């Protein structure tokens, strides 16, 4: 028979989610017995800190770390592909070479898909300065929170 802690005695728990004022997910904390039994454990915010629960959290943390590293590697590879891709955008322009409007992020996204088969969310495409004339330009794509690719553009008339 497992000995129950004395009423009100601190209990060790492993937090499954961030709990304001207590700790972050994955941490082992000592909390009041009633707080653990009446709030944390029923709401599935924590587990009693058994060796199995701690081991499961460690495995989950290791799996998450491997996933993040893989996503970063994939983002860097995509960024290299994007930076090597020359994107040509054909738009209407006036006699003096000025575009009617500017190159939009939707223009860049569709050109990338058509010319290189790379699908990028248009909301991740930004311009340091608007491209409003024929000739070269550039756009930045936020591929990952740590990786940004700068792609060269060539604007022509059609």
C-alpha positions as CSV (number, residue, x, y, z in Angstrom):
1,X,0.0,0.0,0.0
2,X,1.3,3.4,-1.0
3,X,1.5,5.9,1.9
4,X,-0.6,9.0,1.3
5,X,1.0,12.3,2.2
6,X,-0.3,14.1,5.2
7,X,-3.1,16.5,4.5
8,X,-1.7,19.9,3.4
9,X,1.8,18.5,3.0
10,X,3.7,19.5,-0.2
11,X,3.4,17.1,-3.1
12,X,5.7,16.8,-6.1
13,X,4.1,17.1,-9.5
14,X,5.3,17.2,-13.1
15,X,3.6,20.1,-14.9
16,X,2.1,19.1,-18.3
17,X,1.3,22.7,-19.2
18,X,2.4,26.2,-18.1
19,X,0.7,27.2,-14.9
20,X,0.8,30.9,-14.0
21,X,2.6,31.3,-10.6
22,X,3.6,27.7,-10.4
23,X,5.9,26.8,-13.4
24,X,6.4,25.9,-17.0
25,X,5.5,22.6,-18.8
26,X,7.9,19.8,-18.0
27,X,9.1,21.2,-14.7
28,X,8.8,19.2,-11.5
29,X,7.4,21.4,-8.6
30,X,6.4,20.9,-5.0
31,X,2.9,22.2,-4.5
32,X,0.3,22.0,-1.8
33,X,-1.6,18.7,-1.6
34,X,-5.0,20.3,-2.1
35,X,-3.8,22.4,-5.1
36,X,-2.5,19.2,-6.8
37,X,-5.6,17.0,-6.0
38,X,-8.3,19.6,-6.5
39,X,-6.9,21.7,-9.4
40,X,-3.8,20.6,-11.2
41,X,-4.4,16.8,-11.6
42,X,-8.2,17.0,-12.4
43,X,-7.6,19.7,-15.1
44,X,-4.8,17.6,-16.5
45,X,-2.3,20.4,-15.9
46,X,0.0,18.1,-13.9
47,X,0.7,14.5,-12.9
48,X,2.0,13.1,-9.7
49,X,5.8,13.1,-9.9
50,X,6.3,9.3,-10.2
51,X,9.4,8.0,-11.9
52,X,7.2,6.9,-14.9
53,X,5.7,10.4,-15.2
54,X,9.2,12.1,-15.1
55,X,10.5,9.6,-17.6
56,X,7.6,10.2,-20.0
57,X,8.2,14.0,-19.8
58,X,11.9,13.5,-20.6
59,X,11.0,11.4,-23.6
60,X,8.4,14.0,-24.7
61,X,11.0,16.8,-24.3
62,X,13.6,14.9,-26.3
63,X,11.1,14.1,-29.1
64,X,10.1,17.8,-29.2
65,X,13.7,18.9,-29.4
66,X,14.4,16.5,-32.4
67,X,11.2,17.8,-34.1
68,X,12.4,21.4,-33.7
69,X,15.9,20.6,-35.0
70,X,14.4,18.8,-38.1
71,X,12.1,21.7,-38.8
72,X,15.0,24.1,-38.6
73,X,17.1,22.0,-41.0
74,X,14.2,21.8,-43.5
75,X,13.7,25.6,-43.2
76,X,17.3,26.2,-44.0
77,X,17.2,23.9,-47.0
78,X,14.1,25.7,-48.3
79,X,15.8,29.1,-47.7
80,X,18.8,28.0,-49.8
81,X,16.4,26.9,-52.6
82,X,14.5,30.2,-52.5
83,X,17.7,32.3,-52.5
84,X,18.9,30.4,-55.6
85,X,15.6,30.8,-57.5
86,X,15.4,33.7,-59.9
87,X,11.7,34.8,-59.9
88,X,10.5,36.7,-63.0
89,X,7.3,38.6,-62.5
90,X,5.4,40.0,-65.6
91,X,3.2,43.0,-65.0
92,X,1.8,45.9,-67.0
93,X,3.8,49.1,-67.0
94,X,3.5,52.6,-68.5
95,X,5.7,54.1,-71.2
96,X,8.3,55.4,-68.7
97,X,8.8,51.9,-67.1
98,X,6.7,52.6,-64.1
99,X,4.4,49.8,-63.0
100,X,0.7,50.3,-62.6
101,X,0.8,49.7,-58.9
102,X,3.5,47.6,-57.2
103,X,4.6,44.0,-57.0
104,X,2.5,42.3,-54.3
105,X,3.3,39.4,-52.1
106,X,0.6,37.4,-54.0
107,X,2.4,38.1,-57.3
108,X,5.6,36.6,-55.8
109,X,3.8,33.6,-54.2
110,X,2.1,32.7,-57.5
111,X,5.3,33.2,-59.5
112,X,7.3,31.0,-57.1
113,X,4.6,28.3,-57.5
114,X,4.5,28.5,-61.3
115,X,8.2,28.8,-62.0
116,X,9.8,26.7,-59.3
117,X,7.0,24.6,-57.8
118,X,7.6,26.1,-54.4
119,X,4.5,26.9,-52.4
120,X,4.9,29.7,-49.9
121,X,2.2,31.5,-47.9
122,X,1.9,35.0,-49.3
123,X,1.6,36.4,-45.8
124,X,5.2,35.4,-45.1
125,X,6.5,37.5,-48.0
126,X,7.6,41.0,-47.3
127,X,9.4,43.8,-49.2
128,X,12.1,46.0,-47.6
129,X,10.9,48.7,-50.1
130,X,8.0,48.4,-52.6
131,X,9.0,47.3,-56.1
132,X,7.3,49.8,-58.4
133,X,9.6,49.8,-61.5
134,X,10.8,47.4,-64.1
135,X,14.1,45.6,-63.4
136,X,15.6,43.9,-60.4
137,X,14.1,43.8,-57.0
138,X,14.1,41.7,-53.9
139,X,11.6,40.2,-51.4
140,X,12.1,38.4,-48.0
141,X,10.3,35.3,-47.0
142,X,10.0,34.3,-43.3
143,X,10.5,30.5,-43.7
144,X,10.9,29.8,-40.0
145,X,11.0,31.9,-36.9
146,X,14.9,31.8,-37.1
147,X,15.3,31.6,-40.9
148,X,14.5,34.4,-43.5
149,X,15.3,33.9,-47.2
150,X,16.0,36.9,-49.5
151,X,14.8,36.1,-53.1
152,X,15.9,38.0,-56.2
153,X,13.1,39.3,-58.4
154,X,13.1,40.4,-62.0
155,X,10.1,42.5,-63.1
156,X,9.3,42.6,-66.8
157,X,6.4,43.8,-68.9
158,X,4.1,41.5,-70.7
